[in-house]
Amino acid sequence: MEKQISPRQAKFEAVSESWGQLLPVELGRHCEIADISGGRIKVLVESAAYAYELRLCSSELLGQLKSHCPQARIEKIDFVVG
């Protein structure tokens, strides 16, 4: 089981670290990655206003994540207020 979990965890840890580096500190305080599966990142956001800001820069974020973490094969970012 560890052989299956460890590579997956390492792959998604890189995504999480990159996410933290790509976002401005103030914006990063109001959201967190909740799930990564099937080529999608689910991001929980504190409010609709922050979700809107993130959606505005989602194409750039996605491109940067693809560049930094190609092994994760991220294709979409979903922002969920919650």
C-alpha positions as CSV (number, residue, x, y, z in Angstrom):
1,M,0.0,0.0,0.0
2,E,2.8,2.4,0.8
3,K,4.2,2.0,-2.7
4,Q,0.9,3.4,-4.1
5,I,0.4,6.2,-1.6
6,S,4.0,7.6,-1.4
7,P,4.3,8.5,-5.1
8,R,0.8,10.1,-5.2
9,Q,1.5,12.0,-2.0
10,A,4.8,13.3,-3.4
11,K,3.2,14.4,-6.7
12,F,0.4,16.3,-5.0
13,E,2.7,17.8,-2.3
14,A,4.6,19.5,-5.2
15,V,1.3,20.9,-6.4
16,S,0.4,22.2,-2.9
17,E,3.9,23.8,-2.5
18,S,3.7,25.4,-6.0
19,W,0.2,26.7,-5.2
20,G,1.5,28.4,-2.1
21,Q,4.3,30.1,-4.0
22,L,2.2,31.2,-6.9
23,L,-0.5,33.0,-5.0
24,P,0.0,36.4,-3.4
25,V,0.3,36.0,0.4
26,E,-2.9,37.9,1.1
27,L,-5.0,35.8,-1.3
28,G,-3.4,32.6,-0.2
29,R,-4.6,33.2,3.4
30,H,-8.2,32.9,2.2
31,C,-8.1,29.7,0.3
32,E,-6.8,26.1,0.5
33,I,-6.5,23.1,-1.7
34,A,-9.2,20.6,-0.6
35,D,-8.7,17.9,-3.1
36,I,-6.7,16.9,-6.1
37,S,-8.0,14.1,-8.3
38,G,-8.8,13.3,-11.9
39,G,-6.7,16.2,-13.2
40,R,-8.7,18.7,-11.1
41,I,-7.8,20.8,-8.1
42,K,-10.6,21.7,-5.8
43,V,-9.9,24.9,-3.9
44,L,-12.0,26.0,-0.9
45,V,-12.3,29.8,-0.7
46,E,-13.6,31.9,2.2
47,S,-15.9,34.2,0.2
48,A,-17.3,34.8,-3.2
49,A,-15.1,37.9,-3.5
50,Y,-11.9,35.9,-3.2
51,A,-13.3,33.2,-5.5
52,Y,-13.9,35.8,-8.1
53,E,-10.3,37.1,-7.8
54,L,-9.0,33.6,-8.1
55,R,-11.2,32.9,-11.2
56,L,-9.8,36.0,-12.8
57,C,-6.2,34.6,-12.6
58,S,-7.1,30.9,-13.0
59,S,-5.8,30.5,-16.5
60,E,-2.4,31.9,-15.4
61,L,-2.4,29.8,-12.2
62,L,-3.3,26.7,-14.2
63,G,-0.5,27.3,-16.7
64,Q,2.0,27.9,-14.0
65,L,1.0,24.7,-12.1
66,K,1.2,22.7,-15.3
67,S,4.7,24.1,-15.8
68,H,5.9,23.5,-12.3
69,C,4.2,20.1,-11.8
70,P,3.7,18.4,-15.1
71,Q,3.6,14.9,-13.4
72,A,0.3,15.9,-11.7
73,R,-1.5,16.4,-15.0
74,I,-3.7,19.2,-13.7
75,E,-6.3,20.3,-16.3
76,K,-8.8,22.3,-14.2
77,I,-9.1,24.3,-11.1
78,D,-12.5,24.5,-9.3
79,F,-13.1,27.2,-6.8
80,V,-15.7,26.4,-4.1
81,V,-16.9,28.9,-1.5
82,G,-17.1,27.2,1.8
